[in-house]
Amino acid sequence: MLRRGGVLPIIAGVVLAVILIGAVAAAVIVHKYQTHRKEAGPLKELGAFDAGGVVIRDTVGDVRIVRANVSGVVLKSNLPVKANYSGGLLTVYCPTERKRGLLRFGEHNACSDYRDGKVVIEVGRKLADIWVKDTVGDVEVDVNATRLVLKDVVGDVRASAPAEYLVEDIVGDVSIDAEGDVEVSDVVGDVYISIPANFSVQLSVKDVVGDVENTHSGEGMPVLVRVSDVVGDVRIGQ
């Protein structure tokens, strides 16, 4: 018959063993996932387009849309992306296919087979609209554009354009340099919005779990900034 003092070490040992087994299992799963993803490799130029607008969707990898000394718009990537060009609009996306899982069929994104993937758009002109949506990876935009729409992104977002912004459903930090109206909603991460000093800011903030700080003191044409449903700090500056 075990003494009372001898039972506690056994229980503690069992609990510790369960924790260790769980940790090892999790490490094996992560390692298996990482080792089964292929290195994406170097960037390749996939085409040049006379586009006035760009849509990037359903990608797994970092997205960069940047100014460059090019004619029109140049697409580069190290991922198996597809590109459609119609009516002045360039659409870039990762193809999907149906694959059988453990219990049922599901959609498989071809870009998710790679690590360190990138989609780069080099821009040599002003664009009307830029849309980035349904992406996993960091997003950087630094171009001259009229309107930016960034939706359903898992990753940090950094954008600098003299544009209007619609930013929603982001899991990651958001940093924006804007000269037009800005609407940001449904963000899990910190939000920083910079407006030049020659504009004034009309700020509307709702349902923010975090600190809100507005240090903008500029005067001039008003810019409407609306921020709602954010889990993180919000800062407005210049």
N, C-alpha and C positions, 0 to 999 in steps of 0.2 A: 504494500500500500504506500503510495507516494505521500510525502509530507506536504503540507500547505505551501511551505517555502520553496519546494521543488517544482511546483506547477507553474509558477510565474515565469521562470526562465524558459520553460518549454514553450509556453504561449508566445513569449517575446521572440523566441527563435523561429516559430512557425510564421508569425507576422512578418519578420524580417526576410524570411525565405520567399514569401509571397511577393513582397515588394521587389526583391532582387530579381525574381523570375519575370515579373512584369516589366521591369526596367530593361532586362536583357531582351525580352521579346520585342519591346518597342524599338530598341536599338537595332535589332535584326531587321525589323520591318522597314525602318528608315534607311538602313544601309542597302537593303535590297532595292528599295525604290530609287535611291540615288545611283547605285551602280548600274541599274537597268536604263538610266537615261543617258543618251549619247551626247558627247560634246558637240555643240552646234558648229564650231569652227569659225573661219574668217568670214567677214562680210563679202557679199557679192552684189554687183549691180544687176538689178532685175529689169530695169527699163526706165525710160524717160518719157514724161507725159506733159501735154499742154493743158494742165489741170488748173481750174480755178477754185476747187474745193477738194477736201480729202476726208475720207472716212476710214478709220481703222477699227476693226471689231474682231471679237473672238480670238484674240491672240494670247499666247502664253510666252512671255518674254518682255524685256524692257522696250519701251517705245520712245523714240526721239524724233521730233519734228523741228528742224533747225534751219537757220539761214545759211545759204551757201552761194558761191559764185557759179551758179548753174543757170541754164535756160529752162524755165518752167519748173517741173518737179521731177526729182530723181528718186527712185525707190531702191534701197539697199537692204539686204537681210541675210542672215545665216540660217534662216528657218524655211520650211517648205510652204511658204505663204503663196496665196493666189492673189491676182490683181485683176480687177475689172475696171475698164475705163469707158464711160459713156456720158455724153452730153456735158463734157467738161468736168465730170466728177470722177475722181479716182477712189476706188474702194479696195482696201487691202484686208485680207482675212486669212485665218488658218482653216483649212478644210477639216471636216469631221466625218467620221464613219461609225456605223453601228457595229459594236463589238459585244460579244457575249460575256457577261460577268458571272459571278458565283450563282446568282439567283435569276438574273434576267438580262436582256439586251440593254445596252446604254450607248450614249454618244461618246465617242473618243476623239479628242482634239489631237490632230497630228503633231502640233507644235509641243505638246506636253511630253513627247518622247525625248526632248532635248533639254540640256542645261546651258546656261549662259547665252540664251537666245536673244536676238535683237531685231527690231524693225526700225530702220532709219529712213526718214523722209527729208531730203535736202530740197530747200525751197529758194528760188531766186526771184520771187515776185510776191505781191500782196495776194492773199487768199481771201475768198469770201467767207466760207465756213470750214471749220475743222471739227470733226466728231471723233472722239475716242471712247469706245464703249465695250463692255463685256471683256475686259482684259485682266490678266494676272501678270503683274510686273510694274516696275516704276515707269512713270510717264513724265517726259520733259518736252515742253513746247516753248520755242523761242523764235517766233516769226512775226511778220506783219499780217494781221488778219482782222476781219470785221467781227466774227462771232466764234466763240469756242464752246463746245458742248463736251463735257467729260462726265461719263456716267458708268456706274457699275465697274469700278476699278478696285482691285486688290493690290495696293502698292502706293508708294508716295507719289504725289502729283506736284510738279513745279511748272508754272506757266508764266510767260512774260510776253504779252501782246497788247497793243492798243485796241482792245476789243471788249465786247460784251461777253460775260461768262455765265454759263449754267453748269453748275457742278453738283452732282448728287450721287448718293450711294457709293461712298468711298471708304475703304478700310485702309487707312494710312494718313500720313500728314499731308496737308494741302498748303501750298504757298503760291500766291497769285500776285502778279503786277498787272494792274488793269487801268484803263482809261475810259471804260464804259460801265454800265450797270452790272452788278454782280449778284448772283443768287447761289447760295451754297446751302445744301440741306443733306441730312442723313449721312453724317460723317463720324467715323470712329477714329479720332486722331486730332492733332492740333491743327488750327486754321490760322494762317497769316495772310492778310490782304493789304497790299500796298497801293495807294492812290497818290498820284503826283500832287505837289503842293498847290498847283494852279487850278485845282478842282476843290470843291467842297463835298462833304460826305453826308448823306442822309441815311442813318444807320437804323436798321430794324433787327432786333435779336430776340429769338424765342426758343425756349427749351434747350438751354445749353448746360451741360453738366461739366463745369469747369470755370475758370476765370475768364472774364471778358474785359479787355482793355482797349480803349480807343484813344490814341495819341495824335490822331490826325488833326491838324489845325489850319489846313489850307482854306483858301477862299477862291471862289470862281464858279464855273458852271457846275451844278450839282450832279453827283453820281449817287445812285441809289444802291445801297449794299444791304442785302437781306440774308441773314444767317439763321438757320433753324435746325433743331434736332441734331446737336453735335455733342459727342462725348469726348471732351478735350478742351483745351484752352483756345480762346479766340482773341486775336490781336489785329487791330486796324492801325496802320501807320502810313508813312509817306517816305 
